[in-house]
Amino acid sequence: MAMPEFFETSPWIADGVERQPPLAGAVRADVVIVGGGFTGLSTALSLREAGVDVALIERDHCGYGASGRNAGHLTPTIGKDFPTLVKYVGKDRAAEYARFADRAVHYTEAMITRLGVDCEYRPTGNIITGLHPRHRKPLAEGGRPRRPAGRQRRVSR
Ligand SMILES: Cc1cc2nc3c(=O)[nH]c(=O)nc-3n(C[C@H](O)[C@H](O)[C@H](O)COP(=O)(O)OP(=O)(O)OC[C@H]3O[C@@H](n4cnc5c(N)ncnc54)[C@H](O)[C@@H]3O)c2cc1C
C-alpha cells in the first residue's frame, strides 16, 4: 500500500483522541497566542501559571503541525552537529547554544513530571553514530564542549 504524501492527522493520534469542540463565539484575553504546537502551548502554560489571562487559538487541533508529527525524540542536539555550529557562530556562542539545549531537555522532563503528562517518555540518552571511519573525528569533537556540564559521552568503535 502506498504511503500518503501528507497525513491529514498525525500518525501519533490516528487511533483517535478526544477532541475539544471548536471555539464558539468571541473570547477576550490579555494575551492571545496563535498556534497550538510546542511553542504556543508551552508559552500559554507558562503565562497561565504566572497568572496571565491568556487564550490560545489553533486552526485545526493542538499538535496538528510539526509538534504532533515529529519523531518524538527529546534530545539536546542543536544545529547539524557541534563542529558545524562552532564554524557558524564560534566556540563560545556554540557552547551557550549547547547549554541552552541541555536546559530545554531538563525543563521538558520536569514539566512532564510536574503535570503527569502521559507521553510514554523514556530518558534513554542519545546516540549519535558514524557510518564511516572519517566520521570518528567529528563525533569525538562534537561532545567535547559539553563535558564540563556533566553530560556523559563515550566514543566507541
Ligand atoms: C519530520 C520532523 C521530525 C522532527 N523530529 C523532532 C524530534 O524528534 N525532536 C524534536 O525535538 N524536534 C523534532 N522536530 C522539530 C519539532 O517538531 C519542531 O521544532 C516543533 O514542533 C515546532 O513547534 P512549533 O510550536 O513552533 O510549531 P508547530 O508544531 O508547527 O505548531 C504551529 C501550530 O500553529 C497552527 N497554526 C498555523 N497557522 C495558524 C493560524 N493562522 N491560526 C491558527 N493556528 C495556526 C498550526 O496548525 C500548528 O498546530 C521535527 C520536525 C519535523 C518536521
The ligand as a Tripos MOL2 file, in Angstrom:
@<TRIPOS>MOLECULE
LIG
   53    58     1     0     0
SMALL
NO_CHARGES

@<TRIPOS>ATOM
      1 C1          9.6660   15.3240   10.4700 C.3       1 LIG1
      2 C2         10.0810   16.0940   11.7110 C.ar      1 LIG1
      3 C3         10.6760   15.4000   12.7450 C.ar      1 LIG1
      4 C4         11.0880   16.1070   13.8870 C.ar      1 LIG1
      5 N1         11.5950   15.3940   14.9360 N.ar      1 LIG1
      6 C5         11.8730   16.0360   16.0880 C.ar      1 LIG1
      7 C6         12.2690   15.3140   17.2270 C.ar      1 LIG1
      8 O1         12.3880   14.0820   17.2180 O.2       1 LIG1
      9 N2         12.5560   16.0090   18.3520 N.ar      1 LIG1
     10 C7         12.4260   17.3670   18.4150 C.ar      1 LIG1
     11 O2         12.6840   17.9550   19.4730 O.2       1 LIG1
     12 N3         12.0160   18.0930   17.3530 N.ar      1 LIG1
     13 C8         11.7230   17.4510   16.1970 C.ar      1 LIG1
     14 N4         11.2760   18.1760   15.1380 N.ar      1 LIG1
     15 C9         11.1480   19.6360   15.2800 C.3       1 LIG1
     16 C10         9.9070   19.9910   16.1220 C.3       1 LIG1
     17 O3          8.8290   19.1510   15.7930 O.3       1 LIG1
     18 C11         9.5540   21.4550   15.8640 C.3       1 LIG1
     19 O4         10.6820   22.2770   16.1300 O.3       1 LIG1
     20 C12         8.4140   21.9160   16.7800 C.3       1 LIG1
     21 O5          7.3350   21.0040   16.7360 O.3       1 LIG1
     22 C13         7.9510   23.3060   16.3710 C.3       1 LIG1
     23 O6          6.8740   23.6220   17.2050 O.3       1 LIG1
     24 P1          6.0140   24.9110   16.9460 P.3       1 LIG1
     25 O7          5.0190   25.0160   18.0500 O.co2     1 LIG1
     26 O8          6.9350   26.0710   16.7520 O.co2     1 LIG1
     27 O9          5.3310   24.6850   15.5270 O.3       1 LIG1
     28 P2          4.1220   23.6770   15.1500 P.3       1 LIG1
     29 O10         4.1330   22.4230   15.9530 O.co2     1 LIG1
     30 O11         4.1630   23.5270   13.6730 O.co2     1 LIG1
     31 O12         2.8290   24.4840   15.5800 O.3       1 LIG1
     32 C14         2.2860   25.5290   14.8450 C.3       1 LIG1
     33 C15         0.7740   25.4350   15.0260 C.3       1 LIG1
     34 O13         0.1980   26.6460   14.5500 O.3       1 LIG1
     35 C16        -1.0170   26.3550   13.9060 C.3       1 LIG1
     36 N5         -1.2980   27.4670   13.0250 N.ar      1 LIG1
     37 C17        -0.5650   27.9040   11.9730 C.ar      1 LIG1
     38 N6         -1.1330   28.9860   11.4250 N.ar      1 LIG1
     39 C18        -2.2360   29.2610   12.1630 C.ar      1 LIG1
     40 C19        -3.2430   30.2700   12.0880 C.ar      1 LIG1
     41 N7         -3.2170   31.2240   11.1390 N.pl3     1 LIG1
     42 N8         -4.2300   30.2570   13.0080 N.ar      1 LIG1
     43 C20        -4.2660   29.3070   13.9740 C.ar      1 LIG1
     44 N9         -3.3510   28.3220   14.0790 N.ar      1 LIG1
     45 C21        -2.3440   28.3050   13.1900 C.ar      1 LIG1
     46 C22        -0.7280   25.0250   13.1830 C.3       1 LIG1
     47 O14        -1.9140   24.3100   12.8830 O.3       1 LIG1
     48 C23         0.1410   24.2980   14.2180 C.3       1 LIG1
     49 O15        -0.6140   23.4730   15.0890 O.3       1 LIG1
     50 C24        10.8810   17.5120   13.9850 C.ar      1 LIG1
     51 C25        10.2720   18.1880   12.9250 C.ar      1 LIG1
     52 C26         9.8680   17.5000   11.8160 C.ar      1 LIG1
     53 C27         9.1780   18.2490   10.6940 C.3       1 LIG1
@<TRIPOS>BOND
     1     1     2 1
     2     2     3 ar
     3     2    52 ar
     4     3     4 ar
     5     4     5 ar
     6     4    50 ar
     7     5     6 ar
     8     6     7 ar
     9     6    13 1
    10     7     8 2
    11     7     9 ar
    12     9    10 ar
    13    10    11 2
    14    10    12 ar
    15    12    13 ar
    16    13    14 ar
    17    14    15 1
    18    14    50 ar
    19    15    16 1
    20    16    17 1
    21    16    18 1
    22    18    19 1
    23    18    20 1
    24    20    21 1
    25    20    22 1
    26    22    23 1
    27    23    24 1
    28    24    25 2
    29    24    26 1
    30    24    27 1
    31    27    28 1
    32    28    29 2
    33    28    30 1
    34    28    31 1
    35    31    32 1
    36    32    33 1
    37    33    34 1
    38    33    48 1
    39    34    35 1
    40    35    36 1
    41    35    46 1
    42    36    37 ar
    43    36    45 ar
    44    37    38 ar
    45    38    39 ar
    46    39    40 ar
    47    39    45 ar
    48    40    41 1
    49    40    42 ar
    50    42    43 ar
    51    43    44 ar
    52    44    45 ar
    53    46    47 1
    54    46    48 1
    55    48    49 1
    56    50    51 ar
    57    51    52 ar
    58    52    53 1
@<TRIPOS>SUBSTRUCTURE
     1 LIG1         1 GROUP 0 **** ****
